[in-house]
């Protein structure tokens, strides 16, 4: 069971769990902003770029 | 292509019967996974489906994109199908012969695992794209056409597809998965895109631009494998 869970974790999340965590936070913030009168479409693309860059920079130190 | 390299290595060293049986068994298992999960996904409300599928595609696509950017910028070695083929061949030649169910067990299991694990990524993409667009059979047909193309190329070349720009393909797949994951995920989270579907090319352009900028920025830092 543990190996099964580990397989799916590696398959979906991969090398850097912070990417998945950052995207989860970004989805939460986007959903919150979408309930207000402020347009929310710009938030997720910017968050994706930020999360990706932080993950890449960690490798390229 | 990675699965093709493994099956070729097993076929050449351990015999084609075990390699092809392992391949067919894995293909049947993958088809069963798609057939079992496909109908289940269609009963989920589209907004929930887009949120879950978008989030999964995004996290999964960022893995591809991250690796492709690191390879393109020289921070990670490019995958070399020739060296993978040589490594798999050497391991297969060194492995002991054990026969089960009339098959060379090493050739069968390595081919089965290789095709199943690589094919799971394809099955995942088929299920996610197919379910959100309402046509899993069409998505499966597209994937099957790609498999036929790769196998045909392998038969023509009679070796691993080392000349195919594999990282460019991985880069393109990463960009597409990230784009659709962002678009559908945001819709599922309650976002109204300006112009609805017309904004999809804009998201695609943004992801491509950002990815190329990151490649350039990382290349300046250190071309390790260039």
Interface residues (C-beta under 8 A of the other chain):
Chain A: X11 X12 X13 X14 X15 X16 X19 X20 X23 X24 X27 X30 X31 X34 X35 X39 X40 X41 X44 X45 X48 X49 X51 X52 X53 X55 X56 X59 X60
Chain B: X51 X55 X56 X58 X59 X60 X62 X63 X65 X66 X69 X70 X73 X75 X76 X120 X121 X124 X178 X182 X185 X186 X189 X190 X191 X192 X193 X194 X199 X203 X206 X207 X210 X211 X214 X218 X221 X222
